[in-house]
Amino acid sequence: MSGVDTGTIFALTGAVLIGIGVYGLLVRGHMLRRLIAFNVMSSGIFLMFGATGARGPAAAPDPVPQALIITGLVVALAATALVVALLLRYAQITGRAALSEDMPGEDDPA
């Protein structure tokens, strides 16, 4: 892999993570699994931001993508905590951890 630079590897890895996250959001019925898929997808997006913000070895790094990544991580952490709290409340009220319109063939523990 002498012809591939690290920015390309990071971008391809980010694209794979985004694809895995989208697949998990579309296929999985359990809400906690969907939350994990959403976090995997956001990690891929952060990796893509980092790959686009990289410059050559002689140039100084661009601080804007780094600031966006840090801000995005904080927002993703806060959103994940909020969704976990909402899922716990939903499970307490309904006794289920999956929504009613989920796929019937998937075995979800309550």
C-alpha positions as CSV (number, residue, x, y, z in Angstrom):
1,M,0.0,0.0,0.0
2,S,2.8,2.4,-0.9
3,G,0.5,4.5,-3.1
4,V,-2.2,5.2,-0.6
5,D,-1.8,8.0,1.9
6,T,-3.3,8.1,5.4
7,G,-6.0,10.6,4.4
8,T,-7.4,8.2,1.9
9,I,-7.3,5.4,4.4
10,F,-9.1,7.5,7.0
11,A,-11.7,8.6,4.4
12,L,-12.4,5.0,3.3
13,T,-12.6,3.8,6.9
14,G,-15.1,6.6,7.7
15,A,-17.2,5.7,4.7
16,V,-17.3,2.0,5.8
17,L,-18.3,3.1,9.3
18,I,-21.1,5.3,7.9
19,G,-22.3,2.4,5.8
20,I,-22.3,0.0,8.8
21,G,-24.2,2.6,10.9
22,V,-26.8,3.2,8.2
23,Y,-27.3,-0.6,7.8
24,G,-27.7,-0.9,11.6
25,L,-30.3,1.9,11.7
26,L,-32.3,0.3,8.9
27,V,-32.1,-3.3,9.9
28,R,-32.1,-3.5,13.7
29,G,-35.3,-3.2,15.6
30,H,-34.0,-2.9,19.2
31,M,-33.6,0.7,20.1
32,L,-30.3,0.3,21.9
33,R,-28.9,-1.4,18.9
34,R,-30.1,1.5,16.8
35,L,-28.4,3.9,19.2
36,I,-25.1,2.0,18.8
37,A,-25.5,2.1,15.0
38,F,-26.1,5.8,15.2
39,N,-23.0,6.3,17.2
40,V,-20.9,4.1,14.8
41,M,-22.3,6.3,12.0
42,S,-21.3,9.5,13.8
43,S,-17.8,8.1,14.4
44,G,-17.5,7.6,10.7
45,I,-18.6,11.2,10.0
46,F,-16.0,12.5,12.5
47,L,-13.3,10.4,10.8
48,M,-14.3,11.8,7.4
49,F,-14.1,15.3,8.9
50,G,-10.6,14.5,10.2
51,A,-9.5,13.1,6.8
52,T,-10.7,16.2,4.9
53,G,-9.0,18.6,7.3
54,A,-5.6,17.0,7.0
55,R,-3.0,18.8,5.0
56,G,0.4,18.0,3.8
57,P,3.3,17.3,6.3
58,A,4.8,20.8,5.7
59,A,1.6,22.8,6.2
60,A,0.0,23.5,9.5
61,P,-3.2,21.6,10.3
62,D,-6.5,23.3,9.7
63,P,-8.1,24.0,13.1
64,V,-11.7,24.2,11.8
65,P,-12.3,20.5,11.2
66,Q,-10.7,19.8,14.6
67,A,-13.1,22.2,16.3
68,L,-16.0,20.6,14.5
69,I,-14.9,17.1,15.5
70,I,-14.6,18.2,19.2
71,T,-18.0,20.0,19.1
72,G,-19.6,17.0,17.4
73,L,-18.2,14.6,20.0
74,V,-19.7,16.6,22.8
75,V,-23.1,16.9,21.1
76,A,-23.1,13.2,20.3
77,L,-22.3,12.3,23.9
78,A,-25.1,14.6,25.2
79,A,-27.6,13.2,22.6
80,T,-26.6,9.6,23.5
81,A,-27.2,10.3,27.2
82,L,-30.6,11.9,26.4
83,V,-31.6,8.9,24.2
84,V,-30.5,6.4,26.9
85,A,-32.6,8.2,29.5
86,L,-35.6,8.3,27.2
87,L,-35.1,4.6,26.4
88,L,-35.0,3.7,30.1
89,R,-38.2,5.7,30.7
90,Y,-39.9,4.1,27.6
91,A,-38.9,0.6,28.9
92,Q,-40.3,1.4,32.4
93,I,-43.6,2.6,31.0
94,T,-44.2,-0.1,28.3
95,G,-42.0,-3.0,29.5
96,R,-40.4,-3.2,26.1
97,A,-37.2,-1.9,24.7
98,A,-38.3,-2.0,21.0
99,L,-40.9,0.1,19.2
100,S,-44.2,-1.6,18.1
101,E,-43.5,-1.0,14.4
102,D,-40.3,-3.0,14.5
103,M,-39.8,-6.0,12.4
104,P,-41.7,-9.0,13.7
105,G,-39.1,-11.6,12.8
106,E,-36.4,-10.1,14.9
107,D,-36.1,-11.6,18.4
108,D,-35.7,-8.6,20.8
109,P,-35.4,-9.2,24.5
110,A,-37.7,-6.8,26.4
